[in-house]
Amino acid sequence: MKNLIYTLFFACISLTVLGQDMTAAQTEFEQGNEAYKVGNYTEALENYQNAKEETQGVAINYNIGNTYFKLNKLPEAILHYERALRYEPANTDALYNLRLANGMIVDRIENLPQSKANIWWKDFRYGLGPDGWAMISIALAFLSVALLLLYYRPVSRNSRRLGFFGGIIGLLLMILTISLAQSADNYRETHITGVVFTNKVDVKSEPREGSTNVFVLHAGTKVNLLEKNSGWYEVKIASGNRGWMKADDLEEI
């Protein structure tokens, strides 16, 4: 009994502290918004960074990206737009601003050619992100239960038939969307990317200084991170080219 009381006591303290942290973070976020509105971008950035630890998500990363963009720090802006999109891949504002920022960096890397069907499937499968598919799954669960309850009510035969078959279809769609949510979550966890922060980087054929230069990247370019080896990353760019660069030259998204 005494242990239970202690557990409840410390749980209450933890929730109180967490609530205070979230309130402080929200205050910093709002102060950042006010500073941004009047063009005080340096102060806005400081406020957003103070709030960031407690308010990770779309809004904070999107606002930090906008602030860096106003300060003409494109690699940092691109990094935070990309981080916002990890939470909400279909966010139109972040996608638009990311395209603007990418249009201002040095590297223009053409994507590997893909079929329209493949692009459509990838957008459909991962575009909503795990949270989006999870919300659809919850909505389908409620709809299915409502339709199946209709089957057991004393209503017309056609209504009962609608309830039965509609509920079954809803349950099957719910299973599908749960699978898509898991797939999107797995993609987000395993598809690790980064943004180059050094102005000019010689990408090497091997993870060592004396190896051959295979291509050059510049600040702001997004890369896929394939493997890490003694302070080096094997990276892959949109064109399919691969090479090694120092971990200090990039920031993981």
C-alpha positions as CSV (number, residue, x, y, z in Angstrom):
1,M,0.0,0.0,0.0
2,K,2.8,2.4,0.9
3,N,4.6,1.6,-2.4
4,L,1.4,2.4,-4.3
5,I,1.1,5.7,-2.5
6,Y,4.7,6.6,-3.3
7,T,4.2,5.6,-7.0
8,L,1.1,7.8,-7.3
9,F,2.8,10.7,-5.5
10,F,5.8,10.7,-7.9
11,A,3.5,10.2,-10.9
12,C,1.6,13.3,-9.9
13,I,4.8,15.3,-9.5
14,S,6.0,14.1,-13.0
15,L,2.8,15.1,-14.6
16,T,3.0,18.5,-12.9
17,V,6.5,19.1,-14.1
18,L,5.6,17.9,-17.6
19,G,2.7,20.3,-17.7
20,Q,4.9,23.2,-16.6
21,D,7.5,22.3,-19.3
22,M,4.8,22.2,-22.0
23,T,3.4,25.6,-20.8
24,A,6.8,27.1,-20.9
25,A,7.4,25.6,-24.4
26,Q,4.1,27.0,-25.6
27,T,5.0,30.5,-24.3
28,E,8.3,30.4,-26.1
29,F,6.6,29.2,-29.3
30,E,4.1,32.1,-29.2
31,Q,6.8,34.6,-28.4
32,G,8.7,33.2,-31.4
33,N,5.6,33.8,-33.6
34,E,5.3,37.4,-32.4
35,A,9.0,38.1,-33.1
36,Y,8.7,36.5,-36.5
37,K,5.7,38.7,-37.4
38,V,7.7,41.9,-36.8
39,G,10.7,40.7,-38.6
40,N,12.9,39.9,-35.6
41,Y,14.1,36.6,-37.0
42,T,17.1,36.1,-34.7
43,E,14.9,36.5,-31.6
44,A,12.2,34.3,-33.2
45,L,14.8,31.5,-33.8
46,E,16.0,31.7,-30.2
47,N,12.4,31.3,-28.9
48,Y,11.6,28.4,-31.3
49,Q,14.8,26.6,-30.3
50,N,14.0,27.0,-26.6
51,A,10.6,25.4,-27.3
52,K,11.8,22.7,-29.6
53,E,12.7,20.0,-27.0
54,E,9.1,19.9,-25.7
55,T,7.2,20.6,-28.9
56,Q,8.7,18.4,-31.6
57,G,6.4,18.2,-34.6
58,V,5.3,19.8,-37.8
59,A,4.6,23.4,-36.6
60,I,7.8,23.9,-34.7
61,N,10.1,22.5,-37.4
62,Y,8.1,24.4,-40.1
63,N,8.5,27.7,-38.3
64,I,12.2,27.1,-37.6
65,G,12.6,26.3,-41.3
66,N,10.9,29.6,-42.3
67,T,13.0,31.5,-39.9
68,Y,16.3,30.1,-41.2
69,F,15.0,30.8,-44.7
70,K,14.5,34.5,-43.8
71,L,18.0,34.5,-42.4
72,N,19.3,33.1,-45.7
73,K,20.5,29.9,-44.1
74,L,19.3,27.4,-46.7
75,P,20.8,24.2,-45.4
76,E,19.2,24.7,-41.9
77,A,15.9,25.7,-43.6
78,I,15.9,22.6,-45.8
79,L,16.8,20.4,-42.7
80,H,13.8,21.6,-40.7
81,Y,11.3,21.5,-43.7
82,E,12.4,17.9,-44.1
83,R,11.9,17.2,-40.4
84,A,8.4,18.7,-40.6
85,L,7.6,16.4,-43.5
86,R,8.7,13.4,-41.5
87,Y,5.8,14.1,-39.2
88,E,3.3,15.1,-42.0
89,P,4.6,14.0,-45.4
90,A,1.7,15.6,-47.3
91,N,2.0,19.1,-45.6
92,T,1.5,21.4,-48.6
93,D,3.1,24.5,-47.0
94,A,6.3,22.6,-46.0
95,L,6.5,20.9,-49.4
96,Y,6.1,24.3,-51.2
97,N,8.7,26.1,-49.1
98,L,11.1,23.1,-49.4
99,R,10.9,23.4,-53.2
100,L,11.7,27.1,-53.0
101,A,14.7,26.4,-50.8
102,N,15.9,23.5,-53.0
103,G,15.7,25.8,-56.0
104,M,18.2,28.2,-54.4
105,I,21.0,25.7,-53.6
106,V,24.0,24.9,-55.9
107,D,23.3,21.2,-56.7
108,R,20.6,20.3,-59.2
109,I,20.4,16.5,-59.0
110,E,18.0,14.7,-61.3
111,N,16.0,11.8,-59.8
112,L,16.3,8.3,-61.2
113,P,13.5,7.7,-63.7
114,Q,10.5,6.0,-62.2
115,S,7.2,4.9,-63.7
116,K,4.1,6.9,-62.9
117,A,2.6,3.9,-61.3
118,N,5.6,3.5,-58.9
119,I,5.5,7.2,-58.0
120,W,1.7,7.1,-57.4
121,W,2.1,4.0,-55.2
122,K,4.9,5.5,-53.1
123,D,2.9,8.7,-52.6
124,F,-0.2,6.7,-51.7
125,R,1.6,4.4,-49.3
126,Y,3.8,6.9,-47.5
127,G,2.2,10.3,-48.2
128,L,-0.1,10.3,-45.2
129,G,2.5,9.0,-42.8
130,P,1.8,6.5,-40.0
131,D,-0.2,9.1,-38.0
132,G,-2.5,9.8,-41.0
133,W,-3.2,6.1,-41.7
134,A,-3.7,5.5,-38.0
135,M,-6.4,8.1,-37.8
136,I,-8.2,6.6,-40.8
137,S,-8.0,3.2,-39.1
138,I,-9.7,4.5,-36.0
139,A,-12.4,6.2,-38.1
140,L,-13.0,2.9,-40.0
141,A,-13.2,1.0,-36.7
142,F,-16.0,3.3,-35.4
143,L,-17.8,3.1,-38.7
144,S,-17.6,-0.7,-38.8
145,V,-18.9,-1.0,-35.3
146,A,-21.8,1.3,-36.1
147,L,-22.7,-0.6,-39.2
148,L,-22.5,-4.0,-37.5
149,L,-24.7,-2.7,-34.7
150,L,-27.3,-1.8,-37.3
151,Y,-27.4,-5.4,-38.3
152,Y,-28.6,-6.4,-34.9
153,R,-31.3,-3.7,-34.6
154,P,-34.9,-4.4,-35.5
155,V,-34.8,-2.5,-38.8
156,S,-35.7,-3.5,-42.4
157,R,-34.0,-6.4,-44.1
158,N,-32.1,-4.1,-46.5
159,S,-30.8,-2.0,-43.6
160,R,-29.6,-5.1,-41.8
161,R,-27.9,-6.3,-45.0
162,L,-26.2,-2.9,-45.4
163,G,-25.0,-3.1,-41.8
164,F,-23.6,-6.6,-42.1
165,F,-21.8,-6.2,-45.4
166,G,-20.8,-2.6,-44.8
167,G,-19.3,-3.6,-41.4
168,I,-17.3,-6.4,-42.9
169,I,-15.9,-4.2,-45.6
170,G,-15.1,-1.5,-43.1
171,L,-13.2,-4.1,-40.9
172,L,-11.2,-5.3,-44.0
173,L,-10.4,-1.7,-44.9
174,M,-9.3,-1.1,-41.3
175,I,-6.9,-4.0,-41.4
176,L,-5.5,-2.6,-44.7
177,T,-5.0,0.9,-43.2
178,I,-3.3,-0.6,-40.1
179,S,-0.9,-2.4,-42.4
180,L,-0.3,0.8,-44.3
181,A,0.3,2.7,-41.1
182,Q,2.9,0.0,-40.0
183,S,4.5,0.2,-43.4
184,A,4.8,4.0,-43.3
185,D,6.2,3.9,-39.8
186,N,8.8,1.3,-40.8
187,Y,9.7,3.4,-43.9
188,R,10.2,6.5,-41.7
189,E,12.4,4.6,-39.2
190,T,14.6,2.8,-41.8
191,H,14.7,5.5,-44.6
192,I,17.4,7.7,-42.9
193,T,18.4,10.9,-44.7
194,G,20.6,13.9,-44.1
195,V,21.4,17.4,-45.4
196,V,24.9,18.5,-46.3
197,F,26.0,21.5,-44.2
198,T,29.5,22.0,-45.5
199,N,29.8,24.5,-48.4
200,K,31.6,22.0,-50.6
201,V,32.3,18.3,-49.9
202,D,34.4,15.8,-51.9
203,V,32.5,12.5,-51.8
204,K,35.0,9.6,-51.6
205,S,35.1,6.1,-53.0
206,E,36.0,4.7,-49.6
207,P,35.7,5.9,-46.0
208,R,39.2,7.4,-45.7
209,E,40.9,10.7,-46.6
210,G,43.3,9.4,-49.3
211,S,40.6,7.6,-51.4
212,T,39.4,8.8,-54.8
213,N,36.9,11.7,-55.2
214,V,33.9,10.4,-57.0
215,F,31.7,13.5,-57.0
216,V,31.1,16.8,-55.2
217,L,28.2,18.0,-53.1
218,H,27.3,21.4,-51.8
219,A,25.5,22.7,-48.7
220,G,21.7,22.0,-48.7
221,T,21.7,18.8,-50.7
222,K,19.7,16.0,-49.3
223,V,21.3,12.5,-49.2
224,N,20.2,9.0,-48.2
225,L,22.4,7.6,-45.4
226,L,23.2,4.0,-46.1
227,E,25.9,3.0,-43.7
228,K,28.2,4.5,-41.0
229,N,31.8,3.6,-40.6
230,S,34.3,5.2,-38.2
231,G,32.9,8.8,-38.6
232,W,32.0,8.4,-42.2
233,Y,28.6,7.9,-43.9
234,E,28.0,6.0,-47.2
235,V,25.5,8.3,-48.9
236,K,23.3,7.9,-52.0
237,I,22.0,10.9,-53.9
238,A,18.8,11.1,-56.0
239,S,20.6,10.3,-59.2
240,G,21.7,6.9,-57.7
241,N,25.4,7.8,-57.3
242,R,27.0,6.6,-54.0
243,G,30.1,7.5,-52.1
244,W,31.5,8.3,-48.6
245,M,31.6,11.6,-46.7
246,K,32.4,12.6,-43.2
247,A,29.6,12.5,-40.7
248,D,30.6,16.1,-39.6
249,D,29.7,17.4,-43.0
250,L,26.0,16.7,-42.7
251,E,23.1,16.8,-40.3
252,E,20.7,13.8,-40.0
253,I,17.1,14.6,-40.7
